[in-house]
Amino acid sequence: MAENRRRKKKPKFKPIFYFLCIVVVYTLLLLVLSGMFLAYADICIRKFERSQSSYAIEDYMEGFKKSLAKKKMPEGFDAEDGSIGSFEDSDIRLEALIAATDGKTVSYEKDKNSYNTEEPVYDILADDTTIAKITLTAYNERTVFGILTIMDWKISKTEILSLPELDDYTIWAPEGSTVTVNGKTVSDDYLTGNVKDEDLFTYVKEYVNIPSIREYLIPALGNPPEVAVTGPSGENCEVIADGTNYETVYFKESDIPDDIKETALNISETWSLFMTDDLTGGKHGLDTIKQYLIPGSDYDVQAEEWAGGVDITFTSPHTLENPAFTNVKVSEYVRYSDDCFSCRISFDKPMFIKSMKKTVVDTTDSIYIFVKYNDTWCLAGMR
């Protein structure tokens, strides 16, 4: 019986066996975790290295060279860069870059004055000459591995240094016009504040609405632009270029209608007769001339002063020939609106001066401007 009990007793494992098993398991787990950690660390470090701006510019330059080889504008340079006017299309930029890099080694280097690590500036070189600058800006910053900051990069600014000489252009157009340069509409932001008003308009703006001729300044264009002007009423206007200055021909000369010609001559001749005291009627013909003058206007006041002053009494006695006016000519008719026009009127008025016993010719050659006041054409200005 004792022997059978000894046979039924189970064998015992020593504690050292369990310990070794635990050590092996933990060692294997540690090795696996260490491998995973090192692999993750390697990935993070590689991401950190690749997120540096030097890698971004290197990748960009590959695309830059390929674009120029295909005669296409490189990324970032097709937008406004501040070095050229916004009305110049990108062709001039592309032409400048192709010409600057043709047959040369294209490379890059960090600008020596660039210290902002989040907005580094790089110089693009053709051989040893800097032809352009490109600014990168960091975005989408994030932290990996607890301590490493990685980021993405985008182009925030480009500048081409090899552009041809640029010129500023001025355009004169009537107020209320639509001006386009190279197909792009010019906003009022380009107005200089300079206004070109005809001297003749000084006396008429109070009575009629005539658009002022305003100046636009279009900066930094490499080529003469295509300028188009649509007038306030929707009409296409002629534009004449003189170097960098463009003038809109808005008030054009045309043939003067017969009735307008007759009216203009009658008023100008009546004024001439009034000024030499040859009008009939009271106050040296003041009432006759006043029907062609706007009440309270400068010419109305001048007529009152002339008729009521002593100077008119010193007019030398004389007689007029018949007809009183010779070599009469009306030209340069310009219609500004339904209520305003101007024309050049010239004529001779021979006067026989009795005291001198000879004929003196009073010659007139002026541009007259007329406005319609209370449905009557009136003299408003002369030049």
GUVEX-933208 format. One record per residue (C-alpha): chain; residue in three letters; x, y, z. Coordinates in pm, whole numbers, plus 32768, in hexadecimal, padded with zeros to 4 digits. Layout:
N
REC, A, ala, X, Y, Z
...
This chain:
383
REC, A, met, 8000, 8000, 8000
REC, A, ala, 8116, 80F2, 8055
REC, A, glu, 81BA, 80AB, 7F0B
REC, A, asn, 807A, 80F8, 7E4B
REC, A, arg, 8058, 824A, 7EF8
REC, A, arg, 81BA, 82A0, 7E94
REC, A, arg, 8168, 8251, 7D27
REC, A, lys, 8030, 8336, 7D26
REC, A, lys, 80F2, 846E, 7D9C
REC, A, lys, 8108, 8581, 7C85
REC, A, pro, 825C, 8607, 7C1E
REC, A, lys, 82AA, 8772, 7C8C
REC, A, phe, 8334, 8889, 7B9E
REC, A, lys, 8443, 895F, 7C29
REC, A, pro, 83FF, 8ADE, 7C49
REC, A, ile, 852A, 8B2C, 7B67
REC, A, phe, 846B, 8AA3, 7A3D
REC, A, tyr, 834F, 8B9E, 7A66
REC, A, phe, 843F, 8CBB, 7A8E
REC, A, leu, 84F6, 8C63, 794C
REC, A, cys, 83AD, 8C51, 7891
REC, A, ile, 8348, 8DA9, 7907
REC, A, val, 849B, 8E39, 78AD
REC, A, val, 8487, 8DAA, 774E
REC, A, val, 8326, 8E31, 7715
REC, A, tyr, 837A, 8F8D, 7792
REC, A, thr, 84BB, 8F90, 76CA
REC, A, leu, 8404, 8F39, 758C
REC, A, leu, 82FA, 903F, 75D7
REC, A, leu, 8403, 9143, 761E
REC, A, leu, 84B3, 90F1, 74D9
REC, A, val, 836E, 9114, 7417
REC, A, leu, 8317, 925D, 74C1
REC, A, ser, 8478, 92DF, 7491
REC, A, gly, 8469, 928A, 7322
REC, A, met, 831C, 933A, 7300
REC, A, phe, 83A0, 9466, 73BD
REC, A, leu, 84D8, 947E, 72E6
REC, A, ala, 840C, 9457, 71A9
REC, A, tyr, 831B, 956B, 7218
REC, A, ala, 843E, 9648, 7280
REC, A, asp, 84E1, 9612, 712C
REC, A, ile, 839D, 966E, 707B
REC, A, cys, 8378, 97A9, 714F
REC, A, ile, 84DD, 9814, 7114
REC, A, arg, 84B9, 97DD, 6FA0
REC, A, lys, 8378, 98AB, 6FA0
REC, A, phe, 8429, 99BA, 7064
REC, A, glu, 8547, 99C3, 6F6F
REC, A, arg, 8462, 99C6, 6E40
REC, A, ser, 8396, 9AE1, 6ED4
REC, A, gln, 84BE, 9BD1, 6EC5
REC, A, ser, 84A3, 9CEE, 6DC9
REC, A, ser, 85DF, 9C7B, 6D19
REC, A, tyr, 852C, 9B3F, 6CA6
REC, A, ala, 83F9, 9C06, 6C3F
REC, A, ile, 84C3, 9CF5, 6B66
REC, A, glu, 8584, 9BD2, 6AD1
REC, A, asp, 8440, 9B29, 6A69
REC, A, tyr, 83BA, 9C74, 69E5
REC, A, met, 84EF, 9CB5, 6910
REC, A, glu, 84BD, 9B6C, 685A
REC, A, gly, 8363, 9BE0, 67F1
REC, A, phe, 83EB, 9D3D, 67A3
REC, A, lys, 84E5, 9CB4, 66A9
REC, A, lys, 83EA, 9BC9, 6608
REC, A, ser, 82ED, 9CE3, 65DD
REC, A, leu, 83E8, 9DC6, 652E
REC, A, ala, 8457, 9CA7, 644F
REC, A, lys, 82EC, 9C87, 63DF
REC, A, lys, 82D2, 9E05, 63BF
REC, A, lys, 81CE, 9E10, 64D3
REC, A, met, 81BE, 9EFF, 65F6
REC, A, pro, 824C, 9E60, 6733
REC, A, glu, 8169, 9E40, 685F
REC, A, gly, 8143, 9F81, 6922
REC, A, phe, 81C2, A069, 6812
REC, A, asp, 8077, A080, 675B
REC, A, ala, 7FE4, A15A, 686F
REC, A, glu, 8027, A2C8, 68AF
REC, A, asp, 8178, A2F0, 6952
REC, A, gly, 8184, A465, 698E
REC, A, ser, 82A5, A49A, 689F
REC, A, ile, 81C5, A4C5, 6771
REC, A, gly, 807A, A570, 6734
REC, A, ser, 7F3E, A4AA, 676E
REC, A, phe, 7ECA, A4FE, 660D
REC, A, glu, 7FF3, A450, 656D
REC, A, asp, 7FAF, A2E4, 6521
REC, A, ser, 80A0, A1CF, 6588
REC, A, asp, 813D, A1AC, 642E
REC, A, ile, 823E, A2B6, 647F
REC, A, arg, 82A2, A1F8, 65B9
REC, A, leu, 82C2, A0B1, 64FC
REC, A, glu, 838A, A153, 63E6
REC, A, ala, 8473, A1F2, 64E4
REC, A, leu, 84AD, A0A8, 659D
REC, A, ile, 84EA, 9FE4, 645D
REC, A, ala, 85DF, A0E9, 63DB
REC, A, ala, 8698, A0FA, 6527
REC, A, thr, 86C4, 9F80, 6545
REC, A, asp, 8701, 9F25, 63DA
REC, A, gly, 8840, 9E58, 63C1
REC, A, lys, 889A, 9E91, 652E
REC, A, thr, 88AD, 9DBC, 6666
REC, A, val, 8783, 9DFC, 6745
REC, A, ser, 87B6, 9DD4, 68BA
REC, A, tyr, 8749, 9E6B, 6A02
REC, A, glu, 87D5, 9EE2, 6B4B
REC, A, lys, 8746, 9F75, 6C86
REC, A, asp, 8742, A0EE, 6C84
REC, A, lys, 8859, A172, 6D5F
REC, A, asn, 876B, A268, 6E05
REC, A, ser, 865E, A167, 6E50
REC, A, tyr, 8649, A11D, 6FC4
REC, A, asn, 84DA, A0C6, 6FF8
REC, A, thr, 84CD, 9F4A, 700F
REC, A, glu, 8356, 9F47, 6FD2
REC, A, glu, 8371, A026, 6E9C
REC, A, pro, 84BE, 9FD9, 6DFA
REC, A, val, 8521, A08B, 6CB9
REC, A, tyr, 85E0, 9FD4, 6BA8
REC, A, asp, 869A, A064, 6A81
REC, A, ile, 8674, 9FBC, 692F
REC, A, leu, 87B4, 9FD6, 6866
REC, A, ala, 880A, 9FB0, 66F8
REC, A, asp, 897E, 9F5F, 670B
REC, A, asp, 89EC, A05F, 680F
REC, A, thr, 88E0, A166, 67CF
REC, A, thr, 87AC, A183, 68AC
REC, A, ile, 8681, A192, 67C4
REC, A, ala, 8563, A162, 68BB
REC, A, lys, 8507, A140, 6A27
REC, A, ile, 840B, A059, 6AC6
REC, A, thr, 8380, A067, 6C28
REC, A, leu, 82FA, 9F32, 6CD3
REC, A, thr, 8207, 9F3E, 6DF6
REC, A, ala, 81D8, 9E28, 6EF5
REC, A, tyr, 8079, 9DA9, 6F3F
REC, A, asn, 7FCA, 9C7D, 6FD9
REC, A, glu, 80C8, 9C62, 70F4
REC, A, arg, 80A9, 9B30, 71D4
REC, A, thr, 8179, 9A72, 72D2
REC, A, val, 81F0, 990C, 72AB
REC, A, phe, 82B3, 9832, 739A
REC, A, gly, 8255, 9926, 74AA
REC, A, ile, 836F, 9A18, 7460
REC, A, leu, 8395, 9A3C, 72E6
REC, A, thr, 82D5, 9B48, 7228
REC, A, ile, 828C, 9B02, 70BD
REC, A, met, 81DC, 9BE3, 6FC2
REC, A, asp, 8171, 9C09, 6E5A
REC, A, trp, 81E2, 9D21, 6D71
REC, A, lys, 8138, 9DFD, 6C72
REC, A, ile, 81AC, 9F12, 6B8A
REC, A, ser, 8146, A061, 6C18
REC, A, lys, 8206, A152, 6B3A
REC, A, thr, 82CF, A155, 69F9
REC, A, glu, 8399, A265, 6954
REC, A, ile, 8443, A267, 6802
REC, A, leu, 857D, A33A, 67F7
REC, A, ser, 85C2, A30F, 6684
REC, A, leu, 8492, A3CB, 6603
REC, A, pro, 84C1, A4CF, 64F1
REC, A, glu, 84A9, A641, 6540
REC, A, leu, 8348, A695, 65AF
REC, A, asp, 8287, A7D4, 6567
REC, A, asp, 815F, A882, 6607
REC, A, tyr, 8045, A8E5, 651E
REC, A, thr, 7F46, A9FD, 653E
REC, A, ile, 7DE9, A9EB, 64AC
REC, A, trp, 7CFC, AB11, 648E
REC, A, ala, 7B8C, AAB4, 6478
REC, A, pro, 7A3E, AB61, 64BC
REC, A, glu, 799C, AB39, 660E
REC, A, gly, 78A4, AA1B, 6605
REC, A, ser, 7968, A95A, 64FD
REC, A, thr, 79D2, A7EE, 650D
REC, A, val, 7B47, A7C9, 64D2
REC, A, thr, 7BED, A67C, 6488
REC, A, val, 7D5F, A62D, 646D
REC, A, asn, 7DBF, A4E7, 63C7
REC, A, gly, 7C58, A479, 63F0
REC, A, lys, 7C4E, A4BF, 6566
REC, A, thr, 7B65, A5C8, 65F4
REC, A, val, 7C15, A6EA, 669F
REC, A, ser, 7B76, A748, 67EB
REC, A, asp, 7B69, A8A2, 6887
REC, A, asp, 7C89, A837, 6967
REC, A, tyr, 7D6F, A899, 6848
REC, A, leu, 7CEF, A9FD, 6831
REC, A, thr, 7DF9, AB00, 6884
REC, A, gly, 7D0A, AC17, 68DC
REC, A, asn, 7D84, ACE8, 67B6
REC, A, val, 7C6D, AD74, 66E0
REC, A, lys, 7C8F, AE0E, 6589
REC, A, asp, 7B72, AF03, 6561
REC, A, glu, 7B64, AFD4, 6427
REC, A, asp, 7B90, B144, 6477
REC, A, leu, 7A4C, B184, 63C1
REC, A, phe, 798D, B0B1, 64BB
REC, A, thr, 79DD, B1A0, 65D6
REC, A, tyr, 78AA, B270, 6586
REC, A, val, 77B9, B159, 652C
REC, A, lys, 77D0, B050, 663C
REC, A, glu, 76DA, B112, 670D
REC, A, tyr, 75D4, B0EE, 65FD
REC, A, val, 7618, AFA5, 6548
REC, A, asn, 76AB, AE56, 65A7
REC, A, ile, 77ED, AE13, 64E9
REC, A, pro, 78C3, ACED, 655C
REC, A, ser, 7A20, AD41, 65D3
REC, A, ile, 7B48, AC98, 652D
REC, A, arg, 7BF4, ABD0, 6642
REC, A, glu, 7D50, AB3E, 6653
REC, A, tyr, 7D9C, A9D0, 669C
REC, A, leu, 7EFB, A959, 66EF
REC, A, ile, 7F4A, A7F3, 6687
REC, A, pro, 8098, A78F, 6722
REC, A, ala, 81AF, A6A4, 66BB
REC, A, leu, 815D, A620, 6561
REC, A, gly, 8265, A57C, 648C
REC, A, asn, 81AE, A5A9, 6341
REC, A, pro, 80C9, A6B6, 62B3
REC, A, pro, 7F6B, A653, 6327
REC, A, glu, 7E2B, A62B, 6265
REC, A, val, 7D47, A73D, 62E7
REC, A, ala, 7BD3, A751, 62A5
REC, A, val, 7AE0, A859, 6324
REC, A, thr, 7966, A843, 6322
REC, A, gly, 78C8, A998, 6359
REC, A, pro, 77C0, A9EF, 645E
REC, A, ser, 76AC, A9AB, 6362
REC, A, gly, 773A, A85C, 62F8
REC, A, glu, 77E6, A8D9, 61BC
REC, A, asn, 793B, A859, 6153
REC, A, cys, 7A38, A974, 6163
REC, A, glu, 7B6F, A9A7, 6095
REC, A, val, 7CB0, A995, 6160
REC, A, ile, 7DF0, AA36, 60E3
REC, A, ala, 7F40, A9C4, 616E
REC, A, asp, 8066, AAB0, 618E
REC, A, gly, 8182, A9F2, 6230
REC, A, thr, 8107, A98E, 6389
REC, A, asn, 7FE4, AA82, 637F
REC, A, tyr, 7E8E, AA19, 62FC
REC, A, glu, 7D86, AB1E, 62A9
REC, A, thr, 7C18, AACC, 6276
REC, A, val, 7B7D, AB89, 6155
REC, A, tyr, 7A2B, ABC0, 61F2
REC, A, phe, 79C0, AD14, 6172
REC, A, lys, 79EA, ACF1, 5FFA
REC, A, glu, 79D3, ADFD, 5EF2
REC, A, ser, 78BA, ADD1, 5DF8
REC, A, asp, 77FA, AE92, 5CF0
REC, A, ile, 772F, AFA9, 5D88
REC, A, pro, 75B9, AFA6, 5D3C
REC, A, asp, 7542, B0D7, 5C78
REC, A, asp, 7456, B152, 5D88
REC, A, ile, 7564, B136, 5E93
REC, A, lys, 765A, B1EA, 5DB1
REC, A, glu, 7566, B305, 5D76
REC, A, thr, 7520, B327, 5EEC
REC, A, ala, 7691, B326, 5F4B
REC, A, leu, 76E6, B42C, 5E45
REC, A, asn, 75C6, B50B, 5EAC
REC, A, ile, 762A, B506, 601D
REC, A, ser, 77A0, B536, 5FDB
REC, A, glu, 7762, B655, 5EE8
REC, A, thr, 766D, B6F9, 5FD6
REC, A, trp, 7770, B6E6, 60EC
REC, A, ser, 7875, B77F, 6005
REC, A, leu, 778C, B89E, 5FAA
REC, A, phe, 773C, B8D6, 611A
REC, A, met, 78AC, B8EF, 6173
REC, A, thr, 78E4, BA03, 6070
REC, A, asp, 77A4, BABE, 60CE
REC, A, asp, 76F9, BA6B, 5F86
REC, A, leu, 75B3, B9DB, 600E
REC, A, thr, 7478, BAA9, 6007
REC, A, gly, 7394, BAD6, 6131
REC, A, gly, 73B2, BB60, 628D
REC, A, lys, 74E6, BB35, 6364
REC, A, his, 75C0, BB03, 6230
REC, A, gly, 74FC, B9D2, 61C2
REC, A, leu, 750E, B91F, 6311
REC, A, asp, 73AC, B899, 62F6
REC, A, thr, 73FD, B804, 61A2
REC, A, ile, 752D, B740, 6216
REC, A, lys, 7495, B6D6, 6361
REC, A, gln, 739F, B5EF, 62B1
REC, A, tyr, 74CF, B518, 625A
REC, A, leu, 756C, B51F, 63B6
REC, A, ile, 751E, B44F, 64E9
REC, A, pro, 749F, B52F, 6603
REC, A, gly, 75A8, B55B, 670D
REC, A, ser, 76BA, B4B3, 663F
REC, A, asp, 7815, B54C, 6616
REC, A, tyr, 77C0, B5C4, 64B8
REC, A, asp, 7679, B65A, 652F
REC, A, val, 7731, B71A, 663E
REC, A, gln, 783D, B783, 6548
REC, A, ala, 7735, B807, 6458
REC, A, glu, 768B, B8CD, 656F
REC, A, glu, 77D6, B969, 65D6
REC, A, trp, 783A, B9BB, 646F
REC, A, ala, 76EC, BA5C, 6418
REC, A, gly, 76D7, BB1F, 655F
REC, A, gly, 7842, BB89, 6573
REC, A, val, 7903, BCAA, 64DF
REC, A, asp, 79ED, BBDA, 6406
REC, A, ile, 78E4, BB9E, 62FC
REC, A, thr, 78C4, BD16, 62CC
REC, A, phe, 7A2C, BD29, 625B
REC, A, thr, 79EA, BC47, 6130
REC, A, ser, 7A61, BD05, 5FFF
REC, A, pro, 7946, BD74, 5F1C
REC, A, his, 7941, BC99, 5DE8
REC, A, thr, 786B, BC06, 5CDA
REC, A, leu, 7847, BA9C, 5C6A
REC, A, glu, 7850, BA15, 5B0D
REC, A, asn, 7732, B955, 5A71
REC, A, pro, 773D, B838, 5AB8
REC, A, ala, 77D2, B881, 5C0C
REC, A, phe, 788E, B736, 5C1C
REC, A, thr, 7975, B69A, 5B1C
REC, A, asn, 7A47, B55D, 5B05
REC, A, val, 794B, B4AF, 5BE3
REC, A, lys, 79A4, B349, 5C3E
REC, A, val, 790E, B24F, 5D33
REC, A, ser, 79D4, B111, 5D7C
REC, A, glu, 7A40, B017, 5E88
REC, A, tyr, 78DD, AFD1, 5EF5
REC, A, val, 78CD, AEEB, 6025
REC, A, arg, 7787, AE78, 60C1
REC, A, tyr, 77AC, AE2B, 6235
REC, A, ser, 763F, ADE4, 627F
REC, A, asp, 74E6, AE47, 620B
REC, A, asp, 7512, AF8A, 62CD
REC, A, cys, 767B, AFE6, 6286
REC, A, phe, 7761, B012, 615B
REC, A, ser, 7891, B0D7, 60F0
REC, A, cys, 791F, B14E, 5FA5
REC, A, arg, 7A2F, B22C, 5F1D
REC, A, ile, 79AE, B36E, 5E81
REC, A, ser, 7A83, B460, 5DC1
REC, A, phe, 7A2B, B59A, 5D02
REC, A, asp, 7AA5, B6F7, 5CB0
REC, A, lys, 79E3, B832, 5D07
REC, A, pro, 7A69, B95B, 5C41
REC, A, met, 7A2A, BAA6, 5CF3
REC, A, phe, 7A68, BBFB, 5C57
REC, A, ile, 7AF0, BCD9, 5D6F
REC, A, lys, 7A7B, BE39, 5D25
REC, A, ser, 7B84, BEEA, 5DF0
REC, A, met, 7C97, BE21, 5D4A
REC, A, lys, 7BF1, BE22, 5BF4
REC, A, lys, 7C56, BCB9, 5BBE
REC, A, thr, 7BC9, BB5D, 5BDD
REC, A, val, 7C30, BA80, 5D00
REC, A, val, 7BDE, B90F, 5CF7
REC, A, asp, 7B60, B874, 5E3B
REC, A, thr, 7BB7, B703, 5E16
REC, A, thr, 7B12, B5F2, 5EE4
REC, A, asp, 7B93, B48C, 5EF5
REC, A, ser, 7B1D, B3D6, 602C
REC, A, ile, 7A7D, B298, 60A6
REC, A, tyr, 7921, B2E1, 612B
REC, A, ile, 7860, B1FC, 6212
REC, A, phe, 76E7, B209, 6221
REC, A, val, 75ED, B171, 6311
REC, A, lys, 7474, B156, 62FC
REC, A, tyr, 73D2, B21A, 6416
REC, A, asn, 7256, B223, 642F
REC, A, asp, 7246, B191, 62CD
REC, A, thr, 731F, B2AE, 6244
REC, A, trp, 7483, B28D, 61CC
REC, A, cys, 7563, B376, 6295
REC, A, leu, 76D0, B3DD, 628A
REC, A, ala, 7784, B339, 63AF
REC, A, gly, 78F6, B352, 6364
REC, A, met, 7A05, B3B8, 6270
REC, A, arg, 7B6F, B35D, 6240
